[in-house]
Amino acid sequence: MMPDLGKYASEVLGAYAVSLVLIFALVWLSIARARKIRAALDKIEERQKRG
């Protein structure tokens, strides 16, 4: 079920593709940063428990 995009189909589909890539990149970067921060916080908590 694809709408008729006419002569601008390649531009519209390209814009969708770029948008999806950017959204996935932002999600991936957010998850990676959250994991890095979680590991740093766990390390700090472990040091506080020992100290």
Secondary structure, DSSP 8 states (H G I E B T S, - for coil): -----GGGHHHHHHHHHHHHHHHHHHHHHHHHHHHHHHHHHHHHHHHHHH-
